[in-house]
Amino acid sequence: MQTVWLTGAEWLAVLRIGLGLWWLESWRHKDRKGWFERGTGIAWAADVAGRHRWTAVRTGFETVVAPRPRLMAYVVVYAELALGLGLVTGFLTPIALAGGLLLNLLYLVLMIHDWAEQGQNAMMALISLVALFAMSWQTWSLDSAIGLF
């Protein structure tokens, strides 16, 4: 493989780190007080899920998220932080990439009718998939430094 400036493995690390920074930005700009104290994030998602055309999405949300909105707010917000930190540092990278892929696919399905959201979730999912199968933790990662994976 020929590349410019960096090796192929280094470019994959750049892609992984960029995805991690994207997750960290998603975490950084969240109104955590609104999510945790007023339940704004889960309330918004409940409204979207309640109007969803797919019964499985409505039922799944009512079964998993609706009974525990406060817990799910913490799960969503801190999952984004954990994904960002894991990808930027390259720690437990395959787990972070698989988790990020899953979270983006959940967001994609929930927001299937909101075209503004779809581009971001589709691209983040694609980057996760490429970084996972290309084993992007081989360079510039804690995983590589300590011999994980």
C-alpha positions in Angstrom: 0.0 0.0 0.0 1.4 3.4 -0.9 0.4 6.4 1.1 1.5 10.0 1.4 3.2 11.4 4.5 2.1 8.6 6.9 2.0 4.9 6.7 -1.3 3.1 6.1 -1.4 2.0 9.8 -0.8 5.6 10.9 -3.6 6.9 8.6 -5.9 4.4 10.2 -4.8 5.6 13.6 -5.6 9.2 12.5 -9.1 8.0 11.4 -9.6 6.3 14.8 -8.4 9.3 16.8 -10.6 11.6 14.7 -13.6 9.4 15.4 -12.7 9.5 19.1 -12.6 13.3 19.0 -16.0 13.3 17.3 -17.4 11.3 20.2 -15.7 13.6 22.7 -17.3 16.6 21.0 -20.7 14.9 21.2 -20.2 14.5 24.9 -18.8 18.0 25.4 -21.6 19.9 23.9 -24.4 17.9 25.7 -26.4 19.9 28.2 -25.6 17.4 31.0 -27.7 19.3 33.6 -30.6 19.1 31.2 -30.0 15.4 30.5 -29.5 14.4 34.2 -31.8 16.8 36.1 -34.6 17.6 33.7 -34.5 14.5 31.5 -34.4 16.5 28.3 -32.4 14.0 26.2 -34.5 11.0 27.0 -37.7 13.0 26.8 -36.8 14.1 23.3 -35.9 10.5 22.3 -39.2 9.3 23.8 -41.1 11.7 21.6 -39.2 10.5 18.5 -39.7 6.8 19.4 -43.4 7.4 20.2 -44.0 8.7 16.7 -41.7 6.1 15.0 -43.3 4.2 12.1 -41.6 0.9 13.1 -43.4 -0.9 16.0 -40.2 -2.5 17.1 -38.6 0.8 17.8 -41.6 2.1 19.8 -41.8 -1.2 21.7 -38.1 -1.4 22.3 -37.9 2.1 23.6 -41.0 1.5 25.9 -39.4 -1.7 27.2 -35.8 -0.7 27.7 -35.5 3.1 28.0 -38.8 4.5 29.3 -38.9 2.6 32.6 -35.5 3.9 33.5 -35.0 7.4 32.0 -32.4 8.7 34.5 -30.2 5.6 34.2 -30.4 5.7 30.4 -29.4 9.4 30.4 -26.3 8.5 32.3 -25.6 5.5 30.0 -25.9 7.5 26.8 -23.9 10.5 28.0 -21.1 8.5 29.6 -21.0 6.0 26.8 -20.1 8.8 24.5 -17.3 10.0 26.8 -16.0 6.4 27.2 -16.0 5.9 23.5 -14.2 9.1 22.8 -11.5 8.4 25.4 -11.0 4.8 24.4 -10.6 5.7 20.7 -8.3 8.7 21.2 -6.0 6.8 23.6 -6.4 3.5 21.7 -7.4 1.7 24.9 -9.7 -1.3 24.5 -10.1 -0.1 20.9 -12.0 -3.0 19.4 -14.5 -2.8 22.2 -14.9 0.9 21.8 -15.2 0.6 18.0 -17.9 -2.1 18.3 -19.7 -0.2 21.0 -19.6 3.0 18.9 -20.9 1.1 15.9 -23.8 -0.2 17.9 -24.6 3.2 19.4 -24.5 4.9 16.0 -26.8 2.2 14.6 -29.2 2.7 17.4 -29.2 6.4 16.8 -29.6 5.8 13.1 -32.6 3.6 13.5 -34.2 5.9 16.1 -33.7 9.0 13.9 -34.4 7.2 10.6 -36.7 10.0 9.4 -34.3 12.9 10.4 -32.0 13.4 7.4 -29.8 15.9 9.3 -28.8 13.2 11.8 -28.4 10.4 9.3 -25.2 11.7 7.7 -23.4 11.9 11.0 -24.5 8.5 12.3 -23.9 6.8 9.0 -20.4 8.2 8.6 -19.4 7.5 12.2 -20.7 3.9 11.8 -18.7 3.5 8.6 -15.5 4.8 10.2 -16.1 2.4 13.2 -16.4 -0.5 10.8 -13.3 0.4 8.7 -11.2 1.1 11.9 -12.4 -2.2 13.4 -11.7 -4.4 10.5 -8.4 -2.7 9.6 -7.3 -3.1 13.3 -6.6 0.6 13.7 -5.2 0.0 17.2 -1.9 -1.3 15.8 -0.3 2.2 15.8 -0.4 5.1 18.3 -2.5 3.2 20.9 -2.2 2.0 24.5 -3.5 -1.4 23.2 -0.4 -1.6 21.0 2.0 -0.4 23.7 0.8 -2.9 26.3 0.2 -5.7 23.9 -3.6 -6.0 24.0 -5.3 -7.5 21.0 
